[in-house]
Amino acid sequence: MINERDDIVLTTQEACHYMRISRPTYLKCLYSGKIKGTKVGKGWKVLKSELDRFLKGGDGPQPGNGNPKYQTLDPKHYQISPV
């Protein structure tokens, strides 16, 4: 059950202010799934408890965990040509 104190719904502007990050950075976190939110109309809504989880380093997508956006590059696949 969610703590009643943490069950506060924040708008994009409020979430950015709370986290002290820019709007584009916040939206990147939402689109990549690092922060779980809900699109309502033209804006996003997110629980304060979700932002706290993210800020504490909660279990969002990490590099190499199957998310293609965060795959570790293998240097064997790249050739360095002399200049």
N, C-alpha and C positions, 0 to 999 in steps of 0.2 A: 504494500500500500504506500502511496506517495504521501510524504509529510505534508500536512496542510500548509506549513510555512513555505515549503519549496514548490507548492502547486500554483505558482504565480505565472501567468502567461505574459510573455513579453513580445513587443513588436520588434521589427528590425532595428529601428532607431534606438529603442530602449536596450536591446541586446548589445548593440555596438557600443553604446555608452557604458553599459555594465562591464563589458569585456575590455573596453578601451582599445578597440581595433576599428579599422576603417570599414565602411560598408562593403566595398569590393572584397576585402579579405573575409569578412563574415559570410558573404554570399558564396565564395569559393568553398568555404567549409561546409555550408549547407549542400551545395551541389555535389560535392565529393562524398558526402555521407559521413563526414567527421562529426558533424552536429546534426541531430535528428530534429527536424521541424516539420511543420504542416503549412502548405500553401493555402491561404484563405483569401479569396478574391485576388487582388493584385499584390498582396503582401504576404510575408511569412510570419508565423507564430511559433514560438518555442518556449518550453518550460524552463524556468530559472534553474531547476534541478538538473536539466540536461546541459546547460551551460557550465554549471559547477562540475559535472562529471567530465566534460571536455577539458576544462581548465586544470583539473586534477590529473589529467593524463589517462582518462578512461579508455575503454576498449573500442576505439574507433579503428578504421582501416590503417594499417601500418605497411611500410615498404616490404614487399616480398610476400605478403599474405594472400596472394591470389588476385588482388585488385590490379588490373592492367595499368592503371594510372600511376601506380607506385611500385612498378617492377624495378628490381635492381639490374643495372646494365652489366652484361658480361663483357669484359675487355677483350676476350678472345675473338669476338665477332667484329672487331673494329681494327682496321689496318691504318697505321700511321705512315703516310708517304713523306719522303724527304722533300724539303722545300728548295 
